[in-house]
Amino acid sequence: MRRDPRYDILFEPVKIGPVTSRNRFYQVPHCNGLGHVYPRAEARQRGIKAEGGWGVVSTQEVEIHPSSEWSPYIEGRLWDAGDMKRLRLMVDAVHEHGALAAIEITHNGHASGNRYSRLPAMGVSGIMVDGYEPSQAYAMTRRDIAKVREWHRQAALRARDIGFDIVYVYAAHDLALPFHFLSRRHNQRTDEYGGSLENRVRLLRELVQDSKAAVGDRCGIALRFTVHEMAGEDRITAQDEGREVVQMLAELPDLWDVNVSDWSYDSASARFSEEGFQEPYTAFVKQVTNKPVVGVGRFTSPETMVSQIERGVLDLIGAARPSIADPFLPAKIERGRADDIRECIGCNICASGDMTVRPIRCTQNPTVGEEYRRDWHPQKIAAATSDAALLMVGGGAAGLEAAMSLGQRGYRVTVAEAAAQFGGRVWRESNLPGLSSWRRVLDYRLAQLQKLPNVQSFTHSELEAEQILQFANELQAAHIVLATGAKWTRDGVGRSHHKPLPHDDSVRLLTPDDIMRAPTSTPKSVADAKPAADGALAMRGEVMIYDDDHYYMASVIAEKLVAGGAQVTLVTPAAEVAVWTRNTLEQEHIENRLRELGVTIIERHKIHQVRAKQVTLQHVSGKQTCALTPAAVVMVTARRPCESLYWALHAQQSQWATAGVQSVSRIGDCLAPGTIAAAVYEGHRFAREFDGAVEVDAVPFKREYVEV
């Protein structure tokens, strides 16, 4: 197919100092949990993005010295010449497909924990180390500043010799040492590096000048700078010092990479931001510099990208999360296949990989992080090895992913969904506040399934075990796959309670599944509320939500109930509400929103019992109790797999041969309830491994070993 001429501007080359990007698609630096520990996986992942059409492909943060290291978090590392060969793997992979390779070298000052090197942290001033470390950074001397400049210069030279085309000076996200020098919040110095903005910008200016002098004849010098801090005291904003810094250094770097801070705002989830949300803060940069500007905003729409260029907001379309969700986004636009873009849903499960010290993952793209170790390619999948047919029971995230991927391999697949629409939990949850973008998980897969003549799908198909065997026989489907999902429990069983809670019927116990059903009319009270078929349960009165899940569900249920008129109290055994969402950069946003909505939050308490029209709470220490009198409690605890069909089919295994059935499998939440990303991944893994020989004792993926 031919490219839509409306998008031609996106494929114009852009000069960045001595190098030129082949187009305007720029994968900005982002972590991926691979880095210096898994260099082959790092190279393969970045190389696939170059193959997918990105003009520039960047590393994550790359440490330049042991006095600034992030263990246990896995970033890049360029301490000495010994690290060069690992990074060269990435450069070669990116260059193989005609893209520029960029490296974000950095010293992170007091933001570094130095847990591995055990060196004392150095900082612009003598301040506490980030991350609740029980330690403090020492204030750098002029000699220390000179050493940092030399370490940075040496790292730039090594980056040039490795073959990188663009070298960063990093001053963003309240993480990098140059930004700490800029910040009135951190910089308490009284010498020529403190006080006035001209003094505070000195180190940043020197690092850019040093880099240009060292490698500027060969490499473009990019300056990544936070022009606006969204929160905090003495913050830099686009209205004052953020703008002034850009004006002071306007023509010094070869490229401005601009954003907002901190990371939880720069990579705000779709629940708290829209596409292009950074424009109000970064649009001024092109007005004060003649150098090219790249910025981000979770761009997935080519129309929005074109608008950013034509209106003079950006010169290059920066992306981290959209490049993870679809590494082939530029190629699809160029080939006239924009409708096939696997759009980022803004769930930030990708960020959770870095935050939990494990390889990156993505709800939309199950191949990410597996490019090297499993040899999974986002656009290529092995052809079928037999003429087998499959019956997929359940059309949620796992079922649709498995059906799509099996269909793309060439297998005949029939999907039977019991509900009136496909999607399972994704469909239901996408109707909750702030989660509408999650429907992209369904939209993409349903659109791809329509292109596969070997896949047929049915809704309103609730089947019993006998009917499944009969249907499989009619279809000549030798393999039955159950993707029937899971349901929330209402008995309180979860992390804090391994047995059902003591309760009577004086307080109504509900689940998120109940809330995600619609009322036929708005009830007068909680006690009158009755679930109906197709939306959220509206309730009025006092409602308690018990969150032993610690992810997003309790907070979105709270939003839904408040919008319906309920007075909500959220109780959690954790020390803060939605504690796991720290890993998706959402916790503070969630807590702020709940408090703005008037939700009462009670932390470090678990339910003791529900009796006599009251809920008794017990402090997690076990020494204090209190009581609430809600009309209903929404239990956000554990989910139980909908696995009855699986066991019923195995109970009838003697009838399989007659029906022509060879195997019955279960995938996704039906096997082990987890995130939507996990369900998609398991659906994809099933499709990749189907009909393949599996060695029972073999490690199912390639490992990278430490050199000895």
C-alpha positions as CSV (number, residue, x, y, z in Angstrom):
1,M,0.0,0.0,0.0
2,R,1.1,3.6,-0.6
3,R,1.7,6.1,2.1
4,D,-1.0,8.7,2.7
5,P,0.5,11.9,1.3
6,R,-0.9,13.8,4.3
7,Y,1.9,12.1,6.3
8,D,4.8,12.9,4.0
9,I,6.1,15.5,6.3
10,L,6.8,12.8,8.9
11,F,9.4,11.2,6.6
12,E,11.5,14.3,5.9
13,P,15.1,14.1,7.0
14,V,16.2,16.2,10.0
15,K,19.8,17.4,10.4
16,I,21.1,17.1,14.0
17,G,24.6,18.7,14.0
18,P,26.9,16.6,11.9
19,V,24.4,13.7,11.4
20,T,21.0,13.4,9.8
21,S,17.9,11.4,10.9
22,R,16.2,9.7,7.9
23,N,12.8,10.9,9.2
24,R,11.1,12.6,12.1
25,F,10.5,9.5,14.3
26,Y,12.7,9.6,17.4
27,Q,12.7,6.9,20.1
28,V,13.8,9.0,23.1
29,P,15.8,7.4,25.9
30,H,13.8,4.9,27.9
31,C,14.7,2.1,30.3
32,N,13.8,-1.5,29.4
33,G,15.3,-3.6,32.3
34,L,17.9,-5.1,29.9
35,G,20.8,-2.6,29.8
36,H,24.3,-3.7,30.8
37,V,23.1,-7.0,32.3
38,Y,21.4,-8.4,29.2
39,P,23.3,-6.6,26.3
40,R,22.2,-9.0,23.6
41,A,18.6,-8.6,24.5
42,E,19.2,-4.8,24.7
43,A,20.7,-4.8,21.2
44,R,18.0,-7.0,19.7
45,Q,15.2,-4.9,21.1
46,R,16.6,-1.5,19.9
47,G,17.6,-3.0,16.6
48,I,14.0,-4.1,15.9
49,K,12.9,-0.5,16.5
50,A,15.3,0.6,13.8
51,E,13.9,-2.1,11.6
52,G,10.5,-0.7,12.3
53,G,11.4,2.6,10.9
54,W,12.5,4.8,13.8
55,G,15.0,7.4,12.5
56,V,16.8,7.7,15.9
57,V,16.9,4.9,18.5
58,S,18.3,5.8,21.9
59,T,19.6,3.9,25.0
60,Q,18.3,4.3,28.5
61,E,20.3,6.2,31.1
62,V,23.9,5.1,30.8
63,E,26.0,5.5,34.0
64,I,29.4,7.1,33.5
65,H,31.1,6.3,36.8
66,P,30.7,4.0,39.8
67,S,29.9,7.1,41.9
68,S,26.6,7.3,40.1
69,E,25.1,3.8,39.8
70,W,21.5,2.5,40.1
71,S,21.8,-1.0,41.4
72,P,19.6,-3.0,41.6
73,Y,17.9,-1.2,38.7
74,I,19.3,-2.2,35.4
75,E,20.4,0.7,33.3
76,G,23.2,1.2,30.8
77,R,26.8,1.3,32.0
78,L,29.9,3.0,30.5
79,W,32.4,3.2,33.3
80,D,35.4,2.3,31.3
81,A,36.6,0.7,28.0
82,G,35.4,-2.7,29.2
83,D,31.8,-1.7,28.8
84,M,32.2,-0.6,25.2
85,K,31.7,-4.0,23.5
86,R,28.3,-4.5,25.2
87,L,27.0,-1.2,23.9
88,R,28.6,-1.8,20.4
89,L,26.1,-4.7,20.0
90,M,23.2,-2.2,20.2
91,V,24.9,0.3,17.8
92,D,25.5,-2.3,15.2
93,A,21.9,-3.6,15.5
94,V,20.6,0.0,15.0
95,H,22.9,0.9,12.2
96,E,22.0,-2.4,10.4
97,H,18.6,-0.9,9.6
98,G,19.8,2.6,8.8
99,A,18.9,4.5,12.0
100,L,21.0,6.8,14.1
101,A,22.0,5.5,17.5
102,A,21.8,7.8,20.5
103,I,23.3,7.4,24.0
104,E,22.1,9.2,27.2
105,I,25.2,9.3,29.3
106,T,24.6,10.7,32.8
107,H,25.8,11.2,36.4
108,N,22.9,11.3,38.8
109,G,24.4,12.9,41.8
110,H,22.4,12.4,45.0
111,A,19.7,10.5,43.1
112,S,22.1,7.5,42.9
113,G,22.1,4.9,45.7
114,N,25.5,3.4,44.8
115,R,24.3,0.2,46.4
116,Y,26.8,-1.9,44.3
117,S,29.9,0.4,44.3
118,R,29.4,1.5,47.9
119,L,30.9,4.8,47.1
120,P,29.6,7.8,49.1
121,A,27.1,9.8,47.0
122,M,28.1,13.2,45.8
123,G,25.7,16.0,45.2
124,V,25.4,19.6,44.4
125,S,24.9,20.2,48.2
126,G,25.0,18.0,51.3
127,I,21.5,16.6,51.0
128,M,19.7,13.3,51.6
129,V,20.0,10.6,49.0
130,D,16.9,9.8,47.0
131,G,14.7,6.7,47.6
132,Y,14.6,6.7,51.4
133,E,18.2,5.5,51.6
134,P,19.5,6.1,55.1
135,S,22.4,8.1,53.8
136,Q,23.3,11.6,52.6
137,A,25.3,13.0,49.8
138,Y,28.3,15.1,50.4
139,A,28.6,18.6,48.8
140,M,30.9,18.5,45.7
141,T,34.0,20.5,45.7
142,R,35.4,22.3,42.6
143,R,37.7,19.4,42.2
144,D,34.7,17.0,42.2
145,I,33.0,19.1,39.6
146,A,36.1,18.9,37.4
147,K,36.2,15.1,37.8
148,V,32.6,14.8,36.8
149,R,33.3,16.9,33.7
150,E,36.2,14.7,32.8
151,W,34.2,11.5,33.4
152,H,31.5,12.9,31.1
153,R,34.0,13.8,28.5
154,Q,35.6,10.4,28.6
155,A,32.2,8.7,28.3
156,A,31.4,10.9,25.3
157,L,34.7,9.9,23.6
158,R,34.0,6.2,24.3
159,A,30.5,6.6,22.9
160,R,31.9,8.2,19.7
161,D,34.4,5.3,19.4
162,I,31.7,2.7,19.9
163,G,29.9,4.3,17.0
164,F,27.0,6.3,18.5
165,D,25.8,9.2,16.4
166,I,24.2,11.3,19.1
167,V,25.5,11.9,22.6
168,Y,23.3,13.3,25.3
169,V,23.8,15.7,28.1
170,Y,21.1,14.7,30.5
171,A,19.4,17.4,32.7
172,A,15.9,16.1,33.3
173,H,13.4,14.3,35.6
174,D,15.0,15.7,38.8
175,L,17.5,12.8,38.5
176,A,20.6,14.1,36.7
177,L,23.3,16.1,38.4
178,P,23.2,19.1,36.0
179,F,19.5,19.5,36.8
180,H,20.3,19.4,40.6
181,F,22.7,22.3,40.0
182,L,20.0,24.2,38.2
183,S,17.4,23.6,40.9
184,R,16.9,26.1,43.7
185,R,15.5,23.3,45.7
186,H,18.8,21.3,45.7
187,N,21.5,23.9,45.0
188,Q,22.5,25.6,48.2
189,R,26.0,26.6,47.0
190,T,27.5,30.0,47.5
191,D,30.3,29.7,44.9
192,E,30.2,30.3,41.2
193,Y,28.0,27.3,40.7
194,G,25.3,28.5,43.1
195,G,23.0,31.5,43.6
196,S,22.0,33.2,40.4
197,L,20.6,31.2,37.5
198,E,23.6,32.1,35.4
199,N,25.7,30.4,38.1
200,R,23.4,27.4,38.5
201,V,23.4,26.8,34.7
202,R,27.2,26.8,34.6
203,L,27.8,23.0,34.9
204,L,25.1,22.3,32.3
205,R,26.7,24.8,29.9
206,E,30.2,23.3,30.5
207,L,29.0,19.7,29.9
208,V,27.5,20.7,26.6
209,Q,30.6,22.6,25.6
210,D,32.9,19.8,26.7
211,S,30.9,17.3,24.7
212,K,30.9,19.4,21.5
213,A,34.6,20.0,21.8
214,A,35.3,16.3,22.3
215,V,33.0,14.6,19.8
216,G,30.9,17.4,18.1
217,D,32.6,16.9,14.8
218,R,31.3,13.4,14.6
219,C,28.3,13.2,16.9
220,G,25.2,15.4,17.4
221,I,25.0,16.7,20.9
222,A,21.5,16.5,22.4
223,L,20.4,18.2,25.6
224,R,17.6,16.6,27.4
225,F,16.0,19.2,29.7
226,T,13.0,19.4,31.9
227,V,11.4,22.8,31.1
228,H,8.7,22.5,33.6
229,E,8.3,20.7,37.0
230,M,4.7,19.9,37.7
231,A,5.0,19.8,41.5
232,G,7.3,20.7,44.4
233,E,8.8,23.7,46.1
234,D,11.1,26.1,44.2
235,R,10.2,24.3,41.0
236,I,11.4,25.2,37.5
237,T,8.6,26.2,35.2
238,A,8.1,27.0,31.6
239,Q,7.0,30.5,32.6
240,D,10.3,31.4,34.4
241,E,13.6,29.6,34.7
242,G,12.7,26.7,32.4
243,R,12.3,29.2,29.6
244,E,15.3,31.3,30.7
245,V,17.6,28.3,30.5
246,V,16.5,27.5,27.0
247,Q,17.1,31.1,26.0
248,M,20.5,31.1,27.6
249,L,21.7,27.9,25.8
250,A,19.4,28.2,22.8
251,E,22.0,27.5,20.0
252,L,24.6,25.6,22.0
253,P,23.3,21.9,21.6
254,D,22.5,20.4,18.3
255,L,19.1,19.1,19.5
256,W,16.7,20.0,22.4
257,D,14.9,17.0,23.9
258,V,12.4,18.7,26.2
259,N,9.8,17.3,28.7
260,V,8.1,17.8,32.0
261,S,9.1,16.4,35.4
262,D,9.2,14.2,37.3
263,W,8.9,10.8,35.6
264,S,5.4,10.2,36.9
265,Y,4.4,13.4,35.0
266,D,6.6,12.9,31.9
267,S,5.1,9.4,31.5
268,A,1.7,10.1,33.0
269,S,-0.7,7.2,32.4
270,A,-3.7,7.6,30.1
271,R,-5.9,7.8,33.2
272,F,-4.3,11.1,34.0
273,S,-3.3,12.6,30.6
274,E,-4.3,12.8,27.0
275,E,-2.2,12.4,23.8
276,G,0.0,15.5,23.3
277,F,-0.4,16.5,26.9
278,Q,3.0,18.1,27.2
279,E,2.5,20.7,24.5
280,P,1.4,23.6,26.8
281,Y,4.7,23.3,28.6
282,T,7.2,22.6,25.8
283,A,5.7,24.5,22.8
284,F,7.7,27.7,23.6
285,V,11.1,26.0,22.9
286,K,11.0,26.2,19.2
287,Q,10.2,29.9,19.5
288,V,13.6,30.6,21.1
289,T,16.0,28.2,19.3
290,N,16.8,27.5,15.7
291,K,17.9,23.9,16.6
292,P,15.6,21.0,16.1
293,V,13.3,20.0,19.0
294,V,12.0,16.6,20.0
295,G,9.3,16.1,22.6
296,V,6.9,13.4,23.8
297,G,3.2,13.1,24.5
298,R,2.3,9.4,24.0
299,F,1.8,10.1,20.3
300,T,0.0,7.3,18.4
301,S,-2.1,9.2,15.9
302,P,-0.3,10.3,12.7
303,E,-2.7,13.2,12.4
304,T,-1.6,14.5,15.8
305,M,2.1,14.0,14.8
306,V,1.6,16.0,11.6
307,S,-0.1,18.7,13.5
308,Q,2.8,19.0,16.0
309,I,5.2,19.5,13.0
310,E,3.0,21.8,11.0
311,R,2.2,24.1,13.9
312,G,5.8,24.5,14.9
313,V,5.6,22.6,18.2
314,L,8.2,19.9,17.4
315,D,10.6,19.0,14.7
316,L,10.8,15.3,15.7
317,I,8.1,13.1,17.2
318,G,9.5,11.6,20.3
319,A,8.2,8.4,21.7
320,A,9.0,5.9,24.4
321,R,5.8,4.0,25.2
322,P,4.3,4.1,21.7
323,S,7.6,2.7,20.4
324,I,7.3,-0.1,22.9
325,A,3.7,-0.9,22.0
326,D,4.5,-0.9,18.3
327,P,8.1,-0.9,17.2
328,F,6.9,-0.8,13.6
329,L,4.7,2.3,14.1
330,P,6.7,4.4,11.6
331,A,6.9,1.6,9.0
332,K,3.1,1.1,9.2
333,I,2.5,4.8,8.5
334,E,5.0,4.8,5.7
335,R,3.4,1.7,4.1
336,G,-0.1,3.0,4.3
337,R,-1.1,0.7,7.1
338,A,-1.8,3.3,9.9
339,D,-4.9,1.3,10.8
340,D,-2.6,-1.6,11.8
341,I,-0.8,0.4,14.5
342,R,-0.8,-1.4,17.8
343,E,-1.6,1.8,19.9
344,C,-0.2,2.4,23.3
345,I,-2.9,2.3,25.9
346,G,-1.0,4.3,28.5
347,C,-1.3,1.7,31.2
348,N,2.4,2.1,32.2
349,I,2.9,-1.6,32.8
350,C,6.2,-0.9,30.8
351,A,7.4,1.3,33.6
352,S,6.7,-1.4,36.2
353,G,9.4,-3.5,34.6
354,D,12.1,-1.0,35.5
355,M,10.5,-0.2,38.9
356,T,10.5,-3.9,39.9
357,V,13.9,-4.7,38.4
358,R,12.8,-7.1,35.6
359,P,12.8,-7.0,31.8
360,I,10.2,-4.7,30.2
361,R,6.7,-5.9,29.4
362,C,3.8,-4.3,27.5
363,T,0.0,-4.9,27.5
364,Q,-0.2,-4.4,23.8
365,N,3.0,-5.9,22.6
366,P,3.7,-9.3,24.2
367,T,7.0,-9.7,22.2
368,V,8.7,-6.9,24.0
369,G,11.6,-8.1,26.1
370,E,11.5,-11.5,24.3
371,E,13.1,-10.4,21.0
372,Y,16.4,-12.1,21.8
373,R,15.8,-14.7,24.4
374,R,12.7,-16.3,22.7
375,D,13.4,-14.9,19.2
376,W,10.0,-13.3,19.1
377,H,9.5,-10.6,16.4
378,P,6.6,-8.2,16.7
379,Q,5.7,-8.6,13.0
380,K,6.8,-12.1,12.2
381,I,5.6,-15.5,13.5
382,A,6.4,-19.0,12.3
383,A,4.0,-20.7,9.9
384,A,1.8,-23.5,11.0
385,T,3.5,-26.9,11.2
386,S,0.2,-28.9,10.7
387,D,-3.3,-28.5,9.5
388,A,-4.7,-28.6,13.1
389,A,-7.8,-26.7,14.0
390,L,-8.6,-25.2,17.4
391,L,-11.7,-24.2,19.4
392,M,-11.0,-21.1,21.6
393,V,-13.6,-20.8,24.4
394,G,-13.5,-17.2,25.6
395,G,-12.9,-14.0,23.7
396,G,-11.1,-11.9,26.3
397,A,-7.5,-10.6,26.1
398,A,-5.8,-14.1,26.2
399,G,-8.3,-15.7,23.9
400,L,-8.2,-13.0,21.3
401,E,-4.4,-12.7,21.3
402,A,-4.1,-16.5,21.0
403,A,-6.7,-16.7,18.2
404,M,-5.1,-13.8,16.3
405,S,-1.6,-15.2,16.6
406,L,-2.6,-18.8,15.7
407,G,-4.6,-17.4,12.8
408,Q,-1.6,-15.5,11.6
409,R,0.4,-18.7,11.7
410,G,-2.2,-20.3,9.4
411,Y,-4.2,-22.5,11.8
412,R,-7.9,-22.7,11.6
413,V,-9.4,-21.2,14.8
414,T,-13.0,-20.7,16.0
415,V,-13.6,-18.4,18.9
416,A,-16.8,-18.9,21.0
417,E,-17.6,-16.1,23.5
418,A,-20.4,-16.4,26.0
419,A,-21.2,-12.7,26.3
420,A,-22.8,-10.4,23.8
421,Q,-19.5,-8.8,23.0
422,F,-15.8,-9.8,22.9
423,G,-13.4,-8.5,25.4
424,G,-14.1,-10.1,28.8
425,R,-12.5,-8.1,31.6
426,V,-10.9,-5.6,29.2
427,W,-14.4,-4.6,27.9
428,R,-15.8,-4.3,31.3
429,E,-12.9,-2.4,32.8
430,S,-12.6,0.0,29.8
431,N,-15.9,1.4,30.9
432,L,-14.5,2.5,34.2
433,P,-13.2,6.1,34.8
434,G,-10.0,6.8,33.0
435,L,-9.6,3.4,31.4
436,S,-11.3,4.0,28.0
437,S,-8.0,3.7,26.1
438,W,-7.7,0.1,27.3
439,R,-10.3,-0.8,24.7
440,R,-7.5,-0.5,22.2
441,V,-6.4,-4.0,23.3
442,L,-9.7,-5.3,21.8
443,D,-9.9,-3.0,18.9
444,Y,-6.5,-4.0,17.5
445,R,-7.1,-7.7,17.9
446,L,-10.6,-7.7,16.5
447,A,-9.5,-5.7,13.5
448,Q,-6.7,-8.1,12.8
449,L,-9.0,-11.1,13.2
450,Q,-11.3,-9.7,10.5
451,K,-8.5,-10.0,8.1
452,L,-8.0,-13.7,8.7
453,P,-10.3,-15.9,6.7
454,N,-9.2,-19.0,8.7
455,V,-10.6,-17.5,12.0
456,Q,-14.3,-17.4,12.8
457,S,-15.8,-15.8,15.9
458,F,-19.1,-16.1,17.7
459,T,-20.7,-14.2,20.6
460,H,-23.7,-15.3,22.7
461,S,-22.1,-18.8,22.8
462,E,-22.3,-20.0,26.3
463,L,-21.3,-23.7,26.2
464,E,-21.3,-26.6,28.6
465,A,-18.7,-29.3,28.5
466,E,-20.8,-31.7,26.4
467,Q,-21.6,-28.9,23.9
468,I,-17.9,-28.0,23.6
469,L,-17.0,-31.5,22.7
470,Q,-19.9,-31.7,20.2
471,F,-18.9,-28.3,18.7
472,A,-15.2,-29.3,18.5
473,N,-16.3,-32.5,16.7
474,E,-18.3,-30.5,14.1
475,L,-15.4,-28.2,13.5
476,Q,-12.9,-31.0,13.4
477,A,-11.0,-29.0,16.1
478,A,-8.6,-31.4,17.8
479,H,-7.5,-28.8,20.3
480,I,-9.7,-27.0,22.8
481,V,-8.4,-23.9,24.5
482,L,-10.2,-22.4,27.5
483,A,-9.7,-18.7,28.0
484,T,-12.7,-18.2,30.3
485,G,-11.2,-15.6,32.6
486,A,-11.7,-15.1,36.3
487,K,-14.1,-13.5,38.7
488,W,-13.6,-11.4,41.8
489,T,-14.4,-13.1,45.1
490,R,-16.7,-11.6,47.7
491,D,-15.7,-13.6,50.7
492,G,-12.6,-11.5,51.5
493,V,-10.0,-14.2,50.6
494,G,-6.8,-12.5,49.4
495,R,-3.4,-11.4,50.6
496,S,-4.5,-10.6,54.2
497,H,-7.1,-13.3,54.6
498,H,-6.5,-16.9,53.4
499,K,-9.9,-18.0,54.6
500,P,-13.4,-16.5,54.1
501,L,-14.1,-13.6,56.5
502,P,-16.7,-14.0,59.2
503,H,-19.8,-12.2,58.0
504,D,-23.6,-12.2,58.2
505,D,-26.1,-10.7,55.8
506,S,-26.5,-7.4,57.6
507,V,-24.0,-5.6,55.3
508,R,-24.1,-6.3,51.6
509,L,-20.8,-7.7,50.2
510,L,-20.2,-6.8,46.5
511,T,-17.3,-7.2,44.1
512,P,-15.9,-5.1,41.2
513,D,-17.8,-7.4,38.9
514,D,-21.1,-6.2,40.5
515,I,-20.0,-2.6,40.2
516,M,-19.2,-3.1,36.5
517,R,-22.8,-4.1,35.8
518,A,-25.5,-1.4,35.1
519,P,-28.6,-0.6,37.1
520,T,-31.9,-0.5,35.4
521,S,-32.6,2.7,37.5
522,T,-30.9,4.8,40.1
523,P,-31.6,3.3,43.5
524,K,-32.5,5.4,46.5
525,S,-29.9,3.6,48.7
526,V,-27.1,1.0,48.6
527,A,-29.5,-1.6,50.0
528,D,-31.8,-1.1,47.1
529,A,-29.1,-1.3,44.4
530,K,-29.5,-4.3,42.1
531,P,-27.0,-5.3,39.4
532,A,-28.2,-5.4,35.8
533,A,-26.7,-6.4,32.6
534,D,-24.5,-3.8,30.9
535,G,-22.7,-1.2,32.9
536,A,-21.8,0.0,36.4
537,L,-23.8,-0.5,39.6
538,A,-25.0,2.9,40.7
539,M,-25.3,3.3,44.5
540,R,-26.1,6.0,47.0
541,G,-25.2,6.1,50.7
542,E,-22.1,4.9,52.5
543,V,-19.9,2.4,50.8
544,M,-16.7,0.9,52.0
545,I,-14.1,-0.4,49.5
546,Y,-11.7,-3.0,50.9
547,D,-8.5,-3.0,48.8
548,D,-6.3,-6.0,49.2
549,D,-5.4,-6.0,45.6
550,H,-3.3,-2.8,45.7
551,Y,-3.4,-2.1,42.0
552,Y,-5.8,0.3,40.1
553,M,-9.1,-1.4,40.6
554,A,-10.2,-0.1,44.0
555,S,-9.5,3.5,43.1
556,V,-11.4,3.4,39.8
557,I,-14.3,1.7,41.6
558,A,-14.2,4.5,44.1
559,E,-14.3,7.1,41.3
560,K,-17.3,5.3,39.8
561,L,-19.2,5.2,43.1
562,V,-18.5,8.8,43.9
563,A,-19.8,9.8,40.5
564,G,-23.0,7.8,41.3
565,G,-23.5,9.7,44.5
566,A,-22.0,7.3,47.1
567,Q,-20.0,8.4,50.1
568,V,-16.9,6.2,49.9
569,T,-14.4,5.0,52.4
570,L,-11.4,3.1,51.1
571,V,-9.7,0.7,53.5
572,T,-6.4,-1.0,52.7
573,P,-3.9,-3.1,54.7
574,A,-1.1,-1.4,52.9
575,A,0.7,1.7,54.1
576,E,-0.7,3.8,51.2
577,V,-3.6,3.5,48.8
578,A,-3.0,1.6,45.5
579,V,0.6,0.9,46.7
580,W,1.6,-1.3,43.7
581,T,0.8,1.6,41.3
582,R,4.0,3.2,42.4
583,N,5.4,0.9,39.8
584,T,3.2,2.4,37.1
585,L,4.0,5.9,38.3
586,E,0.4,6.5,39.3
587,Q,0.2,6.2,43.1
588,E,0.4,9.9,44.0
589,H,-2.0,10.8,41.2
590,I,-4.5,8.3,42.4
591,E,-4.3,9.4,46.0
592,N,-4.6,13.0,45.1
593,R,-7.6,12.3,43.0
594,L,-9.3,10.3,45.7
595,R,-8.8,13.0,48.2
596,E,-10.1,15.6,45.8
597,L,-13.2,13.5,45.4
598,G,-13.8,13.3,49.1
599,V,-12.9,9.7,49.5
600,T,-11.9,8.8,53.1
601,I,-8.8,6.7,53.1
602,I,-7.9,4.3,56.0
603,E,-4.5,2.7,55.6
604,R,-2.8,-0.2,57.5
605,H,-6.2,-1.8,58.5
606,K,-7.7,-5.1,57.5
607,I,-11.2,-6.4,57.9
608,H,-11.7,-8.4,61.1
609,Q,-15.4,-9.3,60.6
610,V,-18.6,-8.1,59.1
611,R,-21.5,-8.6,61.5
612,A,-24.5,-6.8,63.1
613,K,-24.6,-4.1,60.5
614,Q,-21.0,-3.0,61.0
615,V,-17.5,-3.8,59.7
616,T,-14.8,-4.2,62.3
617,L,-11.4,-3.2,61.2
618,Q,-8.1,-4.3,62.8
619,H,-4.8,-2.5,62.5
620,V,-2.2,-4.6,60.8
621,S,-0.3,-4.6,64.0
622,G,-3.2,-6.5,65.5
623,K,-3.5,-4.2,68.5
624,Q,-6.2,-1.7,67.6
625,T,-9.7,-2.1,66.2
626,C,-12.4,0.3,65.0
627,A,-15.8,-0.1,63.3
628,L,-17.6,1.4,60.3
629,T,-21.3,1.1,59.5
630,P,-21.5,1.1,55.6
631,A,-24.5,-0.3,53.8
632,A,-22.2,-2.2,51.5
633,V,-18.6,-3.4,51.2
634,V,-16.9,-3.8,47.8
635,M,-14.3,-6.5,48.2
636,V,-11.3,-5.9,45.9
637,T,-9.3,-8.9,47.0
638,A,-8.6,-12.0,45.0
639,R,-9.9,-13.4,41.7
640,R,-10.8,-17.0,41.2
641,P,-10.3,-18.7,37.8
642,C,-13.4,-19.6,35.9
643,E,-12.1,-23.2,35.4
644,S,-15.2,-25.4,35.9
645,L,-15.3,-26.1,32.2
646,Y,-11.7,-27.2,32.2
647,W,-12.3,-29.7,35.0
648,A,-15.6,-30.8,33.5
649,L,-13.9,-31.6,30.2
650,H,-11.1,-33.5,31.9
651,A,-13.8,-35.5,33.8
652,Q,-15.1,-36.5,30.3
653,Q,-11.7,-37.4,28.9
654,S,-13.0,-40.8,27.9
655,Q,-15.2,-39.0,25.3
656,W,-12.4,-37.0,23.7
657,A,-11.4,-39.6,21.2
658,T,-14.9,-39.9,19.9
659,A,-15.1,-36.2,19.5
660,G,-11.7,-36.1,17.8
661,V,-10.2,-34.0,20.6
662,Q,-6.5,-34.5,21.4
663,S,-5.9,-31.7,24.0
664,V,-7.7,-29.4,26.4
665,S,-5.6,-26.4,27.6
666,R,-6.3,-23.2,29.6
667,I,-4.6,-19.8,29.3
668,G,-4.7,-16.4,30.8
669,D,-6.8,-15.6,33.9
670,C,-8.5,-19.0,33.6
671,L,-5.1,-20.5,34.5
672,A,-3.6,-17.9,36.8
673,P,-5.3,-14.5,37.3
674,G,-3.0,-11.6,36.7
675,T,-2.6,-8.4,34.8
676,I,-4.1,-7.9,31.3
677,A,-0.5,-7.8,30.1
678,A,0.1,-11.2,31.5
679,A,-3.1,-12.6,29.9
680,V,-2.0,-11.2,26.5
681,Y,1.5,-12.6,27.0
682,E,0.2,-16.1,27.8
683,G,-2.2,-16.1,24.9
684,H,0.7,-15.1,22.6
685,R,3.1,-17.7,24.2
686,F,0.5,-20.4,23.7
687,A,0.2,-19.5,20.0
688,R,4.0,-19.4,19.5
689,E,4.6,-22.7,21.2
690,F,1.5,-24.6,19.8
691,D,2.4,-27.7,17.8
692,G,6.1,-27.3,18.8
693,A,8.3,-29.9,20.5
694,V,8.8,-28.9,24.2
695,E,11.6,-30.4,26.2
696,V,10.3,-30.9,29.7
697,D,13.5,-30.1,31.5
698,A,14.9,-27.4,29.1
699,V,15.1,-23.7,29.9
700,P,12.5,-22.3,27.4
701,F,14.6,-19.3,26.4
702,K,18.2,-18.2,25.8
703,R,20.1,-17.0,28.7
704,E,22.9,-14.4,28.9
705,Y,25.8,-15.4,31.1
706,V,28.2,-13.2,33.0
707,E,31.7,-13.6,31.4
708,V,34.1,-15.6,33.5
